[in-house]
Amino acid sequence: MEVKLKISSINYPTPLEACDVICDNIDLFIKLKNKKEYCVTIATIEWIIQNMDNGFLEPGAPNIIVSKLDAEIIENALNEYALEDAYWLRVFSLSYGDQIRE
């Protein structure tokens, strides 16, 4: 059974206007309606390519990948990652010290 959780807020510590919408990444804080909060990194495809100096992306926090840093695209992506009891939001936020709780 798929549990659909709704996002209640997306906090942008860095305004999108300060980012290169085509080649950048940004950390976001997501709060769900069930009051759980997650931190995730959103990155553009071009940013990923630019940071593959050795032919691969160096280890680090996983990125939710989008075509450009656009509020609507980001919200749509986060809504997808919030499906199924926010499983993927929880997985992607593990690198920030969050723990998946049953």
NUMARTI-235571 format. One record per residue (C-alpha): residue number from 1; residue in one letter; x, y, z. Coordinates in steps of 0.25 Angstrom, whole numbers, plus 5000, padded with zeros to 4 digits. Example, Ala and Ser with C-alpha at 12.3 -4.5 7.8 and 13.67 -1.06 7.14 Angstrom:
REM residues 2
SITE, 1, A, 5049, 4982, 5031
SITE, 2, S, 5055, 4996, 5029
This chain:
REM residues 102
SITE, 1, M, 5000, 5000, 5000
SITE, 2, E, 5006, 5014, 4996
SITE, 3, V, 5005, 5024, 5007
SITE, 4, K, 5005, 5038, 5001
SITE, 5, L, 5010, 5049, 5010
SITE, 6, K, 5009, 5063, 5007
SITE, 7, I, 5020, 5073, 5009
SITE, 8, S, 5016, 5085, 5018
SITE, 9, S, 5029, 5093, 5015
SITE, 10, I, 5042, 5094, 5007
SITE, 11, N, 5052, 5103, 5014
SITE, 12, Y, 5062, 5109, 5004
SITE, 13, P, 5074, 5114, 5013
SITE, 14, T, 5080, 5120, 5000
SITE, 15, P, 5070, 5127, 4991
SITE, 16, L, 5069, 5121, 4977
SITE, 17, E, 5072, 5135, 4971
SITE, 18, A, 5086, 5133, 4977
SITE, 19, C, 5088, 5120, 4969
SITE, 20, D, 5092, 5117, 4955
SITE, 21, V, 5079, 5110, 4951
SITE, 22, I, 5086, 5102, 4941
SITE, 23, C, 5099, 5098, 4948
SITE, 24, D, 5098, 5098, 4963
SITE, 25, N, 5093, 5090, 4975
SITE, 26, I, 5086, 5094, 4988
SITE, 27, D, 5082, 5089, 5001
SITE, 28, L, 5068, 5089, 5005
SITE, 29, F, 5060, 5086, 5018
SITE, 30, I, 5047, 5079, 5016
SITE, 31, K, 5036, 5078, 5026
SITE, 32, L, 5025, 5068, 5024
SITE, 33, K, 5011, 5069, 5029
SITE, 34, N, 5014, 5058, 5039
SITE, 35, K, 5024, 5068, 5045
SITE, 36, K, 5037, 5060, 5041
SITE, 37, E, 5048, 5068, 5035
SITE, 38, Y, 5059, 5064, 5025
SITE, 39, C, 5071, 5071, 5019
SITE, 40, V, 5074, 5068, 5005
SITE, 41, T, 5083, 5073, 4994
SITE, 42, I, 5077, 5077, 4980
SITE, 43, A, 5087, 5077, 4968
SITE, 44, T, 5086, 5080, 4954
SITE, 45, I, 5091, 5070, 4943
SITE, 46, E, 5101, 5081, 4938
SITE, 47, W, 5106, 5082, 4952
SITE, 48, I, 5108, 5067, 4953
SITE, 49, I, 5116, 5067, 4940
SITE, 50, Q, 5124, 5079, 4944
SITE, 51, N, 5128, 5072, 4957
SITE, 52, M, 5133, 5059, 4950
SITE, 53, D, 5148, 5063, 4950
SITE, 54, N, 5152, 5048, 4950
SITE, 55, G, 5141, 5043, 4941
SITE, 56, F, 5132, 5040, 4953
SITE, 57, L, 5125, 5048, 4964
SITE, 58, E, 5134, 5048, 4977
SITE, 59, P, 5127, 5042, 4989
SITE, 60, G, 5118, 5051, 4997
SITE, 61, A, 5104, 5054, 5001
SITE, 62, P, 5094, 5048, 4990
SITE, 63, N, 5087, 5058, 4981
SITE, 64, I, 5073, 5058, 4976
SITE, 65, I, 5076, 5062, 4962
SITE, 66, V, 5068, 5072, 4954
SITE, 67, S, 5069, 5078, 4940
SITE, 68, K, 5070, 5092, 4946
SITE, 69, L, 5068, 5099, 4959
SITE, 70, D, 5053, 5103, 4958
SITE, 71, A, 5044, 5104, 4969
SITE, 72, E, 5033, 5096, 4962
SITE, 73, I, 5043, 5085, 4957
SITE, 74, I, 5048, 5084, 4971
SITE, 75, E, 5035, 5083, 4978
SITE, 76, N, 5030, 5072, 4968
SITE, 77, A, 5043, 5064, 4970
SITE, 78, L, 5042, 5065, 4985
SITE, 79, N, 5027, 5061, 4985
SITE, 80, E, 5032, 5048, 4977
SITE, 81, Y, 5042, 5046, 4988
SITE, 82, A, 5032, 5048, 4999
SITE, 83, L, 5024, 5036, 4994
SITE, 84, E, 5023, 5022, 5001
SITE, 85, D, 5025, 5028, 5015
SITE, 86, A, 5036, 5037, 5010
SITE, 87, Y, 5045, 5026, 5008
SITE, 88, W, 5054, 5033, 4998
SITE, 89, L, 5055, 5046, 5006
SITE, 90, R, 5059, 5038, 5018
SITE, 91, V, 5070, 5030, 5010
SITE, 92, F, 5075, 5043, 5004
SITE, 93, S, 5076, 5050, 5017
SITE, 94, L, 5084, 5039, 5024
SITE, 95, S, 5097, 5046, 5020
SITE, 96, Y, 5093, 5058, 5029
SITE, 97, G, 5092, 5049, 5041
SITE, 98, D, 5077, 5046, 5040
SITE, 99, Q, 5073, 5032, 5044
SITE, 100, I, 5062, 5024, 5037
SITE, 101, R, 5052, 5020, 5048
SITE, 102, E, 5042, 5009, 5047
